[in-house]
Amino acid sequence: MGKIHSIETMGLVDGPGIRVVVFFQGCRLRCAFCHNPDTWNVNSGEEISAEELMLKVKRYKNYFDKSGGGVTCSGGEPLMQPEFLLEFLKLCKENGINTVVDTAGFGCGSYEEILKYTDLVLLDIKHINDTGYKDLVLGNIKEFYRFVDKVNDLKVTTWVRHVMVPGITDNYDSMDKLVDIIKKIDKVEKFEILPYHTLGVKKYDKLGIEYKLKGIKDMDKKIAAEFEQYVCEKLKV
């Protein structure tokens, strides 16, 4: 049995084609810019079996087949529920459904088996150095690199994402460091900047959690797009 936060149908931005996005409960990181703090607790959410989840997903298989889409396992952090994730991914492959795992690379257990059933990794690079990971994300960048090593070992195609926060990584020095990190990933097919936004702030108030980036305005989408183009040109993707 697993715990899921919600399911989004007919998604168009979390992988190729039309997708069903399953948001898993649980995350070890505490990103200051996270807009889904309600997914942090792995013991919250709806309890569901992998078979029950597959029944919900299979309804959309015609859309997957026509668009080149499939299922995206997101969160939270889907790697926090490795046994349930693996069971579900295996069912997806048995039913001919394309699989994407949207992850920051911080989970529990071993990832080799999971990656064997993953068609695409949607990898979030949370910051450009260890200090940033510790201060803004409450994680260790070495663990991120350990996950990258597994992705490279299994030769999994990867799309890279980065949340750009005004005053933190909206500069060319940060983008150059980001390029250096991405070059350590073997099969990068796409890069995307996600502009920071404040749409999730009310969730923090509701949950009684301090929001660490108070006063920071939304990232300008046009400027973010310019930085994205800069990185894509450096990477030739």
Secondary structure, 3 states (H helix, E strand, C coil): CEEEEEEEEEECCCCCCCEEEEEECCCCCCCCCCCCHHHCCCCCCEEECHHHHHHHHHCCHHHHHHHCCEEEEECCCHHHCHHHHHHHHHHHHHCCCEEEEEECCCCCCCCHHHHHCCCEEEEECCCCCHHHHHHHHCCCHHHHHHHHHHHHHHCCEEEEEEEECCCCCCCHHHHHHHHHHHCCCCCEEEEEEEECCCCCHHHHHHHCCCCCCCCCCCCCHHHHHHHHHHHHHHHCC
